[in-house]
Amino acid sequence: MSSPSSPLLSPPAMPSDLCEQAPAYVRAIAPYQPGKPISELAREYGLQEASIVKLASNENPLGLSGAARAAIERELADLARYPDGNQFDLKSAISHRTGWPVEGIIIGNGSNDLLEMAAAAVLAPGRACVFSQHAFAVYPLATQARGAESIVVPAREFAHDLPAMARAVTPATRLMFVANPNNPTGTFAPAAAIETLLSSVPDNVLVVLDEAYNEYLPAECRYDATRWLGRHANLIIVRTFSKVYGLAGLRVGYALMHPQVADLINRVRQPFNVNSLALAAALAALGDSAFIERSYALNRAGMAQLEAGFRELSLNWIPSFANFVSVLIPRREGKPQAMVVFERLLRRGVIVRPVAGYQMPDHLRISIGLPEENARFLVALRESLA
Ligand SMILES: *Cc1c(COP(=O)(O)O)cnc(C)c1O
């Protein structure tokens, strides 16, 4: 690894009002804190990259499907061309799979892009967005970037309190984010509870149902949100190829909504927001159901492995319906230990995710890895708690 050399050029003195003139709500944004990359830990601690286990970003430990890899290789030949700005092939495949018309489908540069577009389309200063405490960090970011107010509804045992979220809607509210399952808690609301929410929210409020971890739900919890699209013109279902489909690095997700809502949201979409490799890989990944099943099974087994390990260490955790689990690190003399344990895990080459920024200062979030990665984590955790 090369280290950065000293730059030849240096920035000028900053005029005092250049950055200060940005709207106060932009200056107040606390940027998203991603999981620590493997290369960074290797650099900082002098570790071999190959020896590092990263269980910090809910990525698919199997990598990407062979079909997606082959599609990427085929697409390489055409990279000098702009991608299809209408994203026709991928939208058609999603339409075919979901039964929802192409006109009501938008592809995003990751589902993060779709969450941002929904916010950009309807939020502004003086307007408000409702979401839960401990919900995905992008919701407050997307809201704040438009100068809108965040109405954060207290969670119940870490889960969304959906009736309270419905009651929290004000006349200024234009948007609501619901993550099901939620990250970083892994909590899940059954279909009936979401249906009740949709019936109780005024129809001028867009409800974004974020199903990033949908495919990890056990059979008895599965539901098909697309059937609600026929009844609720204000519903937007957002899904991603970053998690079970194993394409996090390519950035691609999709959203289903009323065609007129799609027409509105398309106005804030960049013309070529999703690159050609991502479009081709997502199309191939969508068809590789064997890979999805394998990933699902691996995740269930890994979750059981971690839960058994936590039990052995007498640790409590938040029961999770996704591909990660948040474990409670006991305090010492009243002081939170999660960051101490996080640092000790890093020294042992294991990257997990602190969630203090989610008002969970006593938890660490662990993404389910391969069996040997989970085992390495559990050994390192035992040593780190000692
Ligand atoms: C990971 C995640 C996403 C997806 O992010 P991408 O931008 O698609 O990679 C969306 N919502 C939640 C709740 C997530 O955890």
The ligand as a Gaussian input file, in Angstrom:
#p B3LYP/6-31G(d) Opt

LIG

0 1
 C      -28.517000      -0.694000       3.715000
 C      -29.828000       0.004000       3.771000
 C      -30.363000       0.602000       2.648000
 C      -29.729000       0.413000       1.319000
 O      -28.740000       1.231000       1.020000
 P      -28.235000       1.261000      -0.493000
 O      -28.142000       2.707000      -0.765000
 O      -29.259000       0.595000      -1.337000
 O      -26.949000       0.542000      -0.482000
 C      -31.592000       1.221000       2.726000
 N      -32.280000       1.233000       3.870000
 C      -31.822000       0.632000       4.964000
 C      -32.652000       0.605000       6.179000
 C      -30.570000       0.020000       4.953000
 O      -30.083000      -0.537000       6.053000

